[in-house]
Amino acid sequence: MRWQNQTLDADDGALPGLERAGFVRSVRTPEFDGVTFHEVLCKSALNRLPAGSGLPFEWTINPMRGCSHACRYCFARGSHEYLELDAGRDFDTQIVVKTNVAAVLRRELRRRSWRRDGVALGTNTDPYQRAEGRYRLMPGIIGALAESGTPFSILTKGTLLRRDLPLLTGAAGVVPVSLAVSIAILDEDLHRALESGTPSPRARLELVRALTEAGFPVHVMVAPVIPCLTDGRAHLDALFGEIAAAGAASAVAFPMHLRGSTRGWFLDWLGTHHPALLRRYRQLYGRGAYVTPEYSAWLRGRVEPLLARHGLNRDRSAGVTPRHEPDNGVPQPDSQLALFA
């Protein structure tokens, strides 16, 4: 399933333009060298997806805009242009933080009209990027969702999630909680080149292990698979093997999308570091955002036997609460699909 139906210009209190976003102040600190935080007071925390999005959830929460993970392939880069910032370097270093998001969320969840539909976090930028260590927005969000009886899911590359594991375990005793970790690259050099601000692949595998030991059936998103760089059988086999050894319940993999401004940002990097691949990318992507159907089919044919070999093709609908917690009978949302595609 694809993200092309999710609009990036949805009004969530931080778009368009900082002046109209409840701007409070800009902050720079030595421990976040080169990063500027733009603190805003948002008007809304819950963002409703457009009808027909085809996704297994209707509502999202984005505590921040921009992401210091600095993934070259991040599809959400275009959202920064609505803030009159660029989708390249600014997206990585100009982080908009909704400092009042938990308080606003609590108010929205108290409305009589709220139906306790599933809410997804990590659908635009990562809620556990480094800035969360400074602003601590997620504990308030988790608490508000659990107290209101609202199921939720989190997709992250951030090992900072381990800080909130006790809160998540407690929440999972009240509502369905689904946790997913994104690990697309096993090679350390390629990881540093393409997603320099993220925790290492090994650190994220340890996160999977910790969540599994806490009783969560963890889903891993091997996304995006980057043509000619991470789609080799040996790389995928080794990565799936490590994911299975860490205890993940399931995994999925699909190819990189190059949507909007992300296309130019990624291809500039490719032309500098792997110029021989540019011709192949023109064949695979043409002028669009998605690889050819032939490549998608080829990749599925490579991935599916490997998932089966490592026992990662299990049904993810079997439950999202920790195994040591009782099922409370609330319908359980499917794990959210790949943010970083």
N, C-alpha and C positions, 0 to 999 in steps of 0.2 A: 504494500500500500504506500501511496506517495503523499507528500506534504503539499503538493501544488495547489490544493484546494484551500489551504489555510492562508488567510490574508495576513500579511505582515504589517498592514497599516491600520489594524484594528485599534479603536480608541480605548486605551487602558489607562488613561490619565497621564501618560508620559509622551504623547505624540499629538501633533507634530510640533517640533521646536521646543527648546528648553524654556523659552520665555513664557509659553502657555502651558507648561507642564507642572506648575507649582514649584518652580525653581527656588531653592533656598540658598545654596552656596556651593562653591567648588573647593575641593580639598585635595592637597598633595601631602604625602607623608614619606619619610625616608625609607620605611620598610616596604613601600610599594614604589620603588624607583621608576620613574617614567610614566606612571599611571596617575590620571586625574579622576577623582570621584566627583560627580555632579549630583548632589543630594536634592531630591524633589519630594514634594508632598503629593501623592497620587490621589485622585478622586475615586478611583475604582481599583479593586484588586482582582476580581474575577473577570476573565475575558471569555466571552462566548464564541465558539467557533461558528462559522457560517453553515447554514443548512446544506446538507449534501456533502460534507467534508469527507465522509466515509471512514472516519476515525472512531476508535472504540471509546471515546470520551467526548463530552460536549463543552467542558469548561477547562480553562488553563489559568495558571498564575505565573507571572513573570516578575520576580522581585527586582530584577535588574535589566538593563539594556546594555548591550556590548558585553564582551567577554575576554578576560585576560588569558584564557586558554590559548588564544591566538592560533586556532586551527586554520590553516590555509584554505581548507575545503568547507568551512562552516556555511551552511545555506542561509543562515539568518543575517548575514552581513548587510544585506540590502535594507534591513529595518533601520539601520543607523542613518540612512540618508533622509529619513523623515524627521530626524533631529537636526538636520542641516550639518551633519558630520559625515565624513567619508567612510566607505565600507571597507577600507583597507586598514591602515595603521590606526585611525581613530577608533575603529571597532574594537581593536585590541587594547587601547590605552585610555579611551574616554568612556568611563563606565558610569551610567546613570543608575542611581540607587534610590529606590522608593522607600524611604526611611520609615514611613508610617504604614507600610503595606499590611502588617499583621493587625493593627487596630482597625483599618478600613475593612479588612476581610471579616473580622468578627462582626462588625456592623452589618455587612452584607449577608452573612450566614444566619443572622437573627431575623431576617425578613420572613414574613409568613409565606411568601411566594417561593422560598428556597425549597427545592424538592430533594435535596441531598443526592444529587447526581454526582458521579465520579469526577474528580478534578485531577488534572495532570500537571506536574511540575517538571521542567526541563525540556519544554517543547520549543523554546526559542533560544534562550541562553541558559547556561548551567547555573542552577541555584546554589551549587556548592563550589563555585569558582573562588579564588583566593579572597575576594572582597567579603565573602560571608564570614571569614574569620574576624574581620574588623566589625562588621555591622550586626551579625547574629540575628538575621531576620527569620531564619528557618525554624528555630524553636517556637516562636510565636505563631508561625503559620501552621506548623504541625499540631500545636495545641488547639488552635482555633478549629481546625478541620476535625480533629478527634472529638472535641467537646460538642460539636454540632452534629455528630453522627454522619459525617461526610466521608465516603471512601476516597482514597487518593493514591496516586502513583508518582514515583520519582525516577527520573532517568538522569544519570550523572557520570562524569569522569572524575569528580572530585572526591578524594579520599577523606576530606573533611567531614563527609557524611558519618564517619565512624564516631565523631563527637556526639552525634544525636542518636546513636543506636539505642540507648536506654529509652529515649522519648519515643522512638519508632516502635520499639518492642511493646511499650505501654499502649501506644495508639492502636497497634494491631490486635490488642485484646478487646478493642471497642469497635473498630471499623476495619474493613479490608484495606490492607496496605500492600502495594506492589512495588518492588524495588528492582531496578535494572541498572546495569553498569555498561558503559561503552568502552570497548577495547578493540580498536581497529588495526593496530600495528604492534608487532612483537619486536621488530628490529629496532634497537636503541638509537642508531644513527638516523634512521628515517623518522623515528619518533621525534627526535630533537629538531629535525629539519621542518617537519610538517605540523607539529602540535607542541611547540616549545614551552608553552605555559602550563601544560597539563602534568599531573603526576605521572611517573614512569609507568610503563606497562606492568612491571613487576609489582609496583605499589598498588595498582588497580586489581591485579590478581589477588593480592593479599586482602583487599577490600571485599572481593567476592567471597574469599574464604571466611572472613570475619562475619559477614552477613549470613552466610550459610550456617556457620557454627551457632549463630544466634537463633536459627530456626527458620529463616526466610528462604523460600525457593527463589533463587536469584536468576534473573534472565540477563543474558549478555548480548549486547548489540555489536556485532562485528561489522561496523558500518562507519564510514563507507569503505568498501573494497575499491582500491585505487588501481585502475587498469595499468597493467605492465609493471607495477611497483609492488603491489601486495596481493595479487591474484594468483601467484604461483602455488602449485600444489604443495610444495614443501613448506612454504610459509603458512598457508591455511591449515595444513595438517598439524604443524607444530603449535599454532595458536589455539586451535580447537582442543588439542591435547592438554595444553596448560589450563585452559578454561575448565575442562572437565575435571582435571586434577584438583582445581580449586574448589570444586563442589557445585558448580553452577547447575541449575535444574534444566536449562535450555538455552539455546542460542539461535541467532538468525544472522544472515549476511546478505547484503545486496550492494550494487555498485554505486559509486559516487555520482551525485547530481551536481551540475555546474550551473546553478540558477542565478540569473541577474548579475549583480556585481561580483559575485563569487567567481564567476567564470574568468574574468580578466585577472583577478587577484591570484588565482591558482595558476593560470596559464603563464603569467609573468614569471612565477617561481619555476615552473616546469621548463620554460625556455632558457632560464639561467642555469639550472642544474641538470636538466636532462633534455637538451635541445633535440636530440635524435628522436624523441618521442612525440614531438609536436605534430608530425605528419600523421602518425597513428591516431592521435587524439582528434585531429580534424576528421578522420574517417569514422571514429566512434561517436563523436558528438555532433558533427556537422555544424549547424548554426544554433542548435537547440541546447536544452539543459540536460537531456537524458541520453544515455548510451543507446545504441541500436538494439532492436529486439533480438537480433542474432547474438550479440554479446551477452545480453541478459540471460538468454536461454543457455548459452555456453557456460556462464558462471553458475547457474542453478545446477547444471549437470555436474559441475565440479564440486559444488558445496554440499549438495544433499547427501551423497554417499559418505562424505567426511563427517557430517553431523551425525549420521546414523552410526558410523563406526565408533564415535566417541560418546554415544548415548545422549546427544544434545538436541535431539529432535522430538523430545517428549512434549505432550500436550501441556500448554501453559495455563489452561483453564481449570486445572485441578485444585487451585487454591492460592490465595495470596497472603493468608495470615500465617504467622510462624507455626511450625508444626507442634510446638508445645502449648499453643493457645487454642481454646475451643473455637469452632466455627460459630459465628453468631447469626448465621442464616441470612445475612444481607447479601444481595446479588453482588458478585465480584467482577470488577472491570478487568478486561484483558490488559496485559502490560502494554505500555505505550510504545509507539513505533519510533524509528530512529530520528533523533534530533540532528545528528551529525551526518546527514546524508546529502 
